[in-house]
Amino acid sequence: MNRYLSEIIGTFFLVFNGCGAVAVNNITGGTIGHLGISLVFGFTVMVMIYSVGNISGAHLNPAVSLGFFLVKKLKWQDTLLYILSQFCGALGAGFVLIMLFPQANTIGVTQPADNLWVALMMEVILTMLLMFVILNVSTGHMEKGIMAGVAVGGTVALAALFGGPVSGASMNPARSLGPAIATLNLNHLWIYFIGPVLGVIIASPFCKWIQGKECCREDSE
C-alpha cells in the first residue's frame, strides 16, 4: 500500500508544482518564465525520486509504469494500481490548483502550439527519450540511486525547455489529465495519451539491445 500512496503523493506534487508554476507565471505577468517552469518540473521529478524512489520507484507517470511492464519489471496488477494512483494524484492536484488560482487563464493544460501531428510526434520522441534514460539508470523498476534523480529530472527539464512551446512536453498522461479534468478542457487530450504510450513502446527494446543483461538490473544486494 505504501508504494501506491507514494505514487499518489509524488504525482500530486509533480502536477501541483509544475502546473502551479504555470499558473503563477500567468497571474504574475511572466515572473517565472519558460525556463523557470521547465526547471520546476525537472527539480520536482528529481526530489521525488530521492524521496520515494526507494519505496515505489517514483514513476509518477502512467507511461513510465507501462514501460516497466513492457520490459517485464512490473507485474500487470501492480502496473494497473500504479497508474490508478498516478491519476488520483494528478486529479487531486488539478482541483487544488483550480481552487487556489481561479483567476489564472491556465493551470498548465497541455495544448499543441499549431500542428497536431507535429505535437504528437514531439510527445512520442520526448517520451521515448525519457523512457530510454529511465531504463538505463533504473534498478529493476526502481528509479533510485545517487545519479538517477539528476539524470531523470534533467531529462524532464531538457525536454520541457525545447518541447514545451511545441506540444507542452507532457510525456505523461496523468500530468495532462489532471489539469484538463479540473478545467473541463479536454481538447486534444488524445495526443497526451497516444504520444507517451507510443514513446515507451518504442523505447522499451532499446535498453535490452544496448545494455543487454545490465538493462534494469536488479540490486546485487
WOTACOR-V466605 format. One record per helix or strand of 3 or more residues. SS is the DSSP state (H for helix, E for strand). FROM is the first residue (numbers start at 0). TO is the last residue. If there is no record, write none. Layout:
BEGIN
SS;FROM;TO, SS;FROM;TO
END
This chain:
BEGIN
H;1;26, H;32;51, H;61;69, H;75;99, H;115;136, H;147;166, H;172;182, H;190;213
END
